[in-house]
């Protein structure tokens, strides 16, 4: 890190390599741009544009990669998918490795496409609620997310 920062004219010997609390947990604040070497490098344009090995590999197969914000599971329908799969695995669990080896692939392949689309739609409604200024956990937020869902269900019933 030091050499790269020197070459870019960003090296400051007063900075730490990484910001950590006494327990070793990383503590860079989002608004800081020059709190440590790692933060400085992470904000450089070429580092921001760098794709990981997994992303490069998937894109080589012509898949589209969507990267969601960290710690926002309610905005990522894959989290709902995994929750559904874990529930199915627990329902059929015999608490043996052989059972898991059999049940996990089966649970993954048995999630109905319609369920995945419902998870996706819920995430979109949640994003809309945030965009419209609703605060998570409030009745207004819940009404926005779930009331919209009820309208969709009612339309499906009419067809």
N, C-alpha and C positions, 0 to 999 in steps of 0.2 A: 504494500500500500504506500509506504513511504516513497519508494522510487517513482511510482506513477504520479503521486502528488507533487514531488519535486519537479518532474518533467512538465507538469501542467502549471507550475507556479502557484500551487495551492498549499504547499507544505508549511505548517506552523508547529514548531516544536513544543508549544505550550498545550497543544491538544492531545487527548488520549487516542489510542487506536480505536476503542469502542467504549461507548457510555454504558456503564453497568452499575447497578446498586450493590450494596454489600453482599447480597445473596447471589450475585452473578447474573441477575436478570437484566436484559437489555432495556435501557430506559430513555432512549432518544425521544424527545418530544417532537410531534409532527411539525410544529412551527419552526424548529431549529434547522438551520441550513449548514452550520459550521461548528457543531458541538463536538464532533470527533471525526477521525479520518474515514471511518466506515460510512458515516453519513455524507461527508463531502463527496466521496466516490459514488455513492448510490444515487446522487442527484445529478451526476454528469450525464449529458445527453447520450453519449455512446453506451453508457451502462444502462440507462433507462430503455434504450432501444434493443438491447441485447436479449435474444430469445434463448430460453433454456433448451436443453437437449430433448426433453420430452415434447415441447412445443414444436421444435424443428421437425422432429420425426413425424408427429401427427399431421403437421401441415404438408409434409412431403406426400402423405396419403390423401391429400386434398380435404382434410377435415378442417372445420372452422373452430378456432379456440376462443372461448369467451372467458375473460379473467374478471372475477368478481372482487369487490372490496373484501378485505379480511374481516372476519368476525361478524358478518351479516348473513347468518344462515337463513333468515326469513326472506332474503332476497335471492336465494340460490336454490332453485328447484331440485338440484341434485341432492341437497341435504334431506329434503322430504323423501326422495327416492331411497336414499340409504336408510332413513328411519323406517320406511315401509319394509325394506328388505330385512333389516335387523329384527323387526317385529315378527316377520314370517319365520326367520331362522329360530328365534326364541320359542315360537309356538311349536316347532318341530324338533327341538333340541333334545338330544340324549346325553349331552355333556361328555361326548367322546370326540376325539379328533376325526375319526372316520365319519361320524355323523355330520360334523361341520363340512368336511370335504365333499359330502354328498349334498347337504342342504343349502349351502351358500350358492353354488352355481344354479341350483334349481330355483331358489328364491329370486335370484337376479333375473332369470329368464321368464319368470312367471308374473312379473309386474305388468299389468295391462297397460297398453299404450294410452288408453283413455285416462287412466290414473296419472300417468306421467304428464299428460296435457293439463289435467286439473291442477297438479302441483305447479306447473308453469304458469297457468292463469292466476293462481293465488299469489304467486310472486309478483306478477304484473300488477295485480290489484294493490298489493302491499307497497310497491314502488309508487303507484299513483297516490296512495294515501300519504306517503312521505312528501311527494311533490306538492300535494295540495295543502301541506302544512299541518297535518294531523300528528299528534304526539302518540308514540307507541304506548300501548297499554290502556289508553283512555277508551271510554265507551264510544266516542266519536270515531276513533281509529278502527275499533272492532266493527262498528256498524258499517263503515266505508268498505272494509275488506270483506266482511261476510254478507252484508246486505246485497252487494253487487253479485255475489255468488248465488244468492237466492233467486235473483232475477234471471240469471243464466239457467238455473235448474227449472224454473217455471216455464221458460221458453221451450226447453227441451221436452217438458211434459206435454205442452200444447201440440207439438209436432206429431 
